[in-house]
Amino acid sequence: MNGHGRKHGSIVLAVVMGLAMIGLALGIYFGFKISEYPKPVNILTCIVFAGILFWWAFSEDKEWGIGFETITMAVTVILAVIAILTLTSIK
C-alpha cells in the first residue's frame, strides 16, 4: 500500500476508468452510437466486470491489488454509466 492507505491497483483502476469514461464521452460527442453495437458492448462489459472481479480475488495482500471499496466503486460507476446510456437512448 502507498502512504495514503490505498492499494496501487485501486488507484490505477480508478484512473483507467476515468480515462475510459472520457473516451466514451468523446466518442459519443463525435457521433459514436453505442446503441448500434449492443453485442460488442455487452461482451466488453462482461469482460470488464470479470476482470475486475478476478483482479480483486487474486490480489489479496499484493501491492498492485484492489480493495473491496474499489470494486464497489467500479461496479457502481459502470452500472451508472450503463443506466444513463440506456435511459438516454430510449426513443
C-alpha positions in Angstrom: 0.0 0.0 0.0 1.1 3.5 -0.5 1.2 6.2 2.1 -2.5 7.1 1.5 -3.9 3.7 2.5 -5.0 2.7 -1.0 -3.5 -0.2 -2.9 -1.7 0.9 -6.1 -4.1 -1.2 -8.2 -7.1 0.7 -6.8 -5.5 4.0 -8.0 -4.7 2.5 -11.4 -8.2 1.2 -11.8 -9.8 4.5 -10.9 -7.5 6.4 -13.4 -8.2 3.8 -16.2 -12.0 4.0 -15.6 -11.9 7.8 -15.6 -9.9 7.8 -18.9 -12.3 5.3 -20.4 -15.3 7.5 -19.5 -13.7 10.5 -21.0 -13.0 8.4 -24.1 -16.6 7.2 -24.2 -17.8 10.8 -23.8 -15.6 12.0 -26.7 -16.8 9.1 -28.8 -20.4 9.9 -28.2 -19.8 13.6 -28.9 -18.2 12.8 -32.2 -21.1 10.6 -33.3 -20.4 7.1 -32.0 -23.8 5.5 -31.4 -23.4 2.8 -28.7 -26.9 1.5 -29.4 -25.8 0.3 -32.8 -23.3 -2.1 -31.2 -25.2 -4.0 -28.5 -23.4 -7.3 -28.8 -19.8 -6.0 -28.6 -20.9 -3.6 -25.8 -22.4 -6.4 -23.7 -19.4 -8.7 -24.3 -17.0 -6.0 -23.3 -19.0 -5.1 -20.2 -18.9 -8.8 -19.1 -15.2 -8.9 -19.7 -14.6 -5.7 -17.7 -16.7 -7.0 -14.8 -15.0 -10.4 -14.8 -11.5 -8.8 -15.0 -12.2 -6.5 -12.0 -13.6 -9.5 -10.0 -10.6 -11.7 -10.8 -8.2 -8.8 -10.1 -9.8 -8.4 -6.6 -10.0 -12.2 -6.0 -6.3 -12.9 -6.8 -4.7 -9.7 -5.4 -5.1 -10.3 -1.7 -2.1 -8.7 0.2 -0.4 -7.7 -3.0 0.8 -4.1 -3.7 -0.9 -4.0 -7.0 -4.2 -5.4 -5.7 -7.5 -3.6 -5.4 -9.6 -3.2 -2.3 -13.2 -4.0 -1.7 -14.0 -0.3 -1.7 -12.6 -0.1 -5.2 -14.5 -3.0 -6.5 -17.7 -1.5 -5.1 -16.9 1.9 -6.7 -16.1 0.3 -10.0 -19.3 -1.7 -10.2 -21.3 1.4 -9.2 -19.7 3.6 -11.8 -20.1 1.1 -14.6 -23.7 0.4 -13.7 -24.5 4.1 -13.5 -23.0 4.7 -16.9 -24.9 1.8 -18.4 -28.2 3.1 -16.8 -27.6 6.6 -18.1 -26.8 5.4 -21.6 -29.8 3.1 -21.6 -32.2 5.9 -20.4 -30.9 8.5 -22.8 -31.0 6.1 -25.8 -34.8 5.4 -25.5 -36.6 6.9 -28.5 
